[in-house]
Amino acid sequence: MKSTPAIFVITGAESTGKSAMAEWLANHFNVPYIPEFARNYIEHLNRPYTSGDVEIIASTQVKEINEYKNSNYPFIFVDTWLIITKIWFEVVYGESPLWLENEIKNSKICMFLVCDIDLPWVPDPVRENGGQKRRILQKKYIKTIEKYGFDYKIISGQNSERFENALKSVEDKINKLT
């Protein structure tokens, strides 16, 4: 009987190396990764984003994971995910759609790798949350992961040390699954 790939989500505050980490891990294990959709979407808007845009981002995140549910891959990596999107809704608009809450509750995420904020925040045209807000959001992400009962590890370190810490966490989790 075929099983659904285990899903590893790379998450954390802005400018913590999530995209590089997701791609590196996927390449290391020769499995796919789902790149962050929100950044590309927002960069190509010619206007300020709206709650409707954030909802499109959330529904696309769900669709992209669902496309791998029947694949032959043992696992996949996801750069960012619905928890960040849910908190984005709550911080900017004061609430999030009920369907998003239900989607998170019913998701089968194997593990979250939470990239620590020990890397400097680097501004760019899409980033909004440096300084103290970055620390506050990081705490919200971790609290929300804990609220839903998901397994997670905080990934710290600079450069190759950070990747090695992530690799060890993934390998330890894979060994527990087999």
N, C-alpha and C positions, 0 to 999 in steps of 0.2 A: 504494500500500500504506500502510495506516494505521500510525503509529508510536506507541509508548507515550510518555506525557508525561514530560519530564525532571523529575526530582525534586530539589528544593532543600530541604535540611534545615536548619532553624535550631536550633542547639544551644548548649550551654555550661552553666556552673554556674548555681546558683540565683540569681535576682534580677539577671539580666543583660539583661533586656528581650526575651527570646525571643518571648513571646506577642505583644507589641506589634509587634515586627519582622515576624513571620510575617503578621500581619493587614495591616500597612501595605504590605508588598511585594505581597501578593495583590491588595489593592485598587488599588495603583498599576498593576499589569499586567492587572487585570480577569480574574484566574484564581482558582480556589479555593485555600483552604488548609485543612489539617487541624489543628484546635486540639489543644492538649495534652490527652490523655485522662487521664493519671495524676492530675493535680491534681483534676479534677472527681470522679473515682472515689474517691480517698482522702478528699476533703472530705465525701462522702456516706456513708462508713462510720461505723457507730456503735460501732466497736471498733478496736483497733490492727490495722494491715494485717499480712498474712501473706505467705509466699512464694507461696502460691496466688493471692493478690490481684495480686502483681507479675506472675505468669504470665498472668493474665487481661489485665492492662494490655498486656503484650508481644503477646499474640495479637490483641488489639484493634487495636494499632498496625499489625500486618501486614494485618489485614482492611481497615482504613480505606484504606491505600495501594492495596491490590488493587482496591478499588472504583473507582479512577480509571484503572486500567491500560488500559481500552478506551475511555476518553473522548476527546473531540476537542480537549482542551486541549493546548497545546504544552508546558506545564509546570505544576507545582503546588508549593506550599510546605507544609512540614510543621513544625509546632512540636514540637520534641523528637523523639526516635526511639529505636530499639532499642539504640543504643550506650549511651545514658544508662541504659536499663533493664538492660542486661547488667552494667554497672558497679554499678548499684544492687544487683542480685543478689549480685555478688561481694563488695561491701563489707559488706552486711548479713548475708548467708547463707553467704559463703565460696565459693560456686560459682554457676554459671548453667546453665540447661538446655542440653543439646547441641543441641536443635532451634533455639535462639536463635542460637547460633554459626553454624550452617549457614544460617539465614535471612539473617544479616548478610553472610556470605561471598557469597551468591548474589544479593544485592540490587544493583540498578542505580541507585545514587544519583549524580546528576549532580555535585552539589557540596554541601559543608557550609559554612554560615556559622556560625562559632564566635563567639558574642557574648563579648567580652572581659570580664574582671572589673574593669574600670575604673569601673563604676558601684557605688555603695554597696549592701551587702547589707541588705535590709529584711526583718525577721522577720515571719512570719505563721503561722497555726496549722498549715500544711502543711510549711513549710520546716524543714529539719533541719541544714543544712550551711553555716553561716557561718564567718567567721574563717579560720584556717589550713586547716581541712578543705575550704573552698571552693576555695582555691588548689590543694590536693592533687588534688581531683576534677577541676578544670579541666585540669590536666596529664595526668591519666589519660584524659580524653575525647580530648584531642589525640593522645596516644600511641596510643590505640586506633584512631582515625581513620587515622593514619599506618600502623599495623600492617596494616590491611585495604587500604591503597593508595588510599583515597578522596581526591579533590581537596578542598581546603578553603582558606578564608581566615578570618583572625581579624578580626573587626569591632570596631573601637574607636571612641571618640568620645562626646561628650555630645549628647543631643537630636538636632537635625536633622543634625548632622555624622555621627552614627552611622548614621542612615538613608541619608544620601548615600553613605557608604562602602559600605554593603551594596548599595545600588542599583548603584553602579559595578562591584562584584564580580559581581553577577548579569548586568548588561549585557555585561561583558567575556566571561563564560562563554557567554552566548547567542550573541554574535558569533562565538565560536570554533566553536560547534555548527552555525552556518548557513553 
